[in-house]
């Protein structure tokens, strides 16, 4: 195993011969030997050496000079970094740190001659698993051939592999490894110090005599000072104070009056003595107070996706399947329509799942006939899915009429739900009038070197075609294409009474389009809902120089009940986070967390401790607001049940286990923040592996077997619980237990607490929680489990220096069948 070495970078020293108490960056890395060390830049070496000698480290580090006169020392990093932290400011969680990775040819088990003839690249979480974005350069280090890559990464943990001549392999020099979810191994790179798990927990909320709103935030550690902002605007320091129980933030009465019945965004940061943020809270708070269980129901954020053609046939008169030799029935039109969706709505099915948004597949007229996939195995398909539009304004007649669509949107509104259209702005079918009239608005089917530009998603992400009959827009070529498609999107929102869009293939569309699209949506919402402008200067916010401020402005609009947009970006967290902060689309599906959910609950190739780590990564990457939609499956992947059934069969388990696994997966997404997605049929355990097969016709109650009916009932109970308890939708989360076979976390919201437990059915799980959090647990609402307080806080000693209310309470719980339990209660 490689010896660990520290490389210290000090990039800013100020004063004449004096050490500044604030350095701009400290970084470190692991290296094989002193000869591997390459410093980025090292100013004032003598001063730095003086600083290091005065750190008074235990057992004094063995320091030395390498051939480049750079100081290095072979010690574990954290004691040094912790000691440095007393003198220096540690980079924030958003600071990118320089990372150098080096492999000697001997590490890769090859000769110098072999190394000269290979190509080496990295693919991982840090570059969306695109090896072409991280080519490794060859160099000579200590007279030995080697490969080196330089990157800048935020603190965190990254999975990756080396790609040698196109072959993906684990890094033989990696300090740690983990399963890749496909039976192989990923290497793990850790950058920076692990992110603190401490949070500010909104414990209670009340109005004072002057009409101001006070929010008490509990902490598990003492803080020195705090700062707050309301709707992105910093508040006077007198509005936030430290008390014996934590931090109190006060929203002045004028804001309470202005936003009565709406929500405001409250940001509170706890600080240490140097005004360095220790932890933060950044969420929307309802005004006036929503206390305890709400009989009227809360917004759940649940999105239900019904692929219209495959959901329900409510009008056989519009059935018109394509007749073509060699066309498989699973790739043909099957008769689902708006009438079937409306019947299901009227029967209360969507309400029984506490659905907030009904997303339906594209409604525009699709290309007729059968079309052959240009890539192997060259199967025949029809446009049943809706992603091959040939019209700007015509509805696909097999689904129904524009009038039926508009009535569906209105009926959803009457029931407190919203219709989401599927926005296809990346491409059209080649029979579309736009392509016929303006071929110059689209990219070429050939790459610059003459290859077919079909599904070259990594090489030509913006210009590649999804098939040779689906020309992709080149929005940078002509602004008229942007104007045309933006106006068309607004038109569809108006005529359908839709609440918003699910946006297809976001990362394959030029950001120029998204800027114009979001700007137009902002203007539309400002006109339709003028009060929303007061939330955060929404009009033309995307023209602001501060892109994060622009995103916050639009988020405030959406939370106030205006246009709802969710984008599909199948990529890594860094790419999704960049798109969110850039303002492409305000809400994205969390595909990285989906993979972890699938691997943990269906394939059992990932344990609960790793799932907790993946959840924390998502919470950190998308911190502050409900920026992501969580999911257990969608129409582009094999069904969850296929993965779970495969595992059960290979492991010799009962098929019942697959349904229990899916139940646990739903419990996970329905008890965490975000907008949970239910892909039609997953709520009752439908199967399907490939395109077409994973989009088979929906099954309804009369055709369910016992296992399917039981799963559906459990999912309904979970969604109803989410609707009754705000804490499950918006509460701050804190981990309690994260072990290989057990996962426990709590959630906190003013006046409410929740506990979620995953573990072996009927096993006893005991753990400690703060007494303020547990207050009222004996009167909790529970699902699929039992629990009791074993010891009260009065019987247990508080930790030294802990805040009032932070005495520990021991709780004992027993998960029910399926291996999970959920508890919610008023404090």
Order of alpha helices (4+ residues) and beta strands (2+ residues): alpha-beta-beta-alpha-beta-alpha-beta-beta-beta-beta-beta-beta-beta-beta-beta-beta-beta-beta-beta-alpha-beta-beta-beta-alpha-alpha-alpha-beta-beta-beta-alpha-beta-alpha-alpha-beta-alpha-alpha-alpha-beta-alpha-beta-alpha-alpha-beta-alpha-alpha-beta-alpha-alpha-beta-beta-beta-beta-alpha-beta-beta-beta-beta
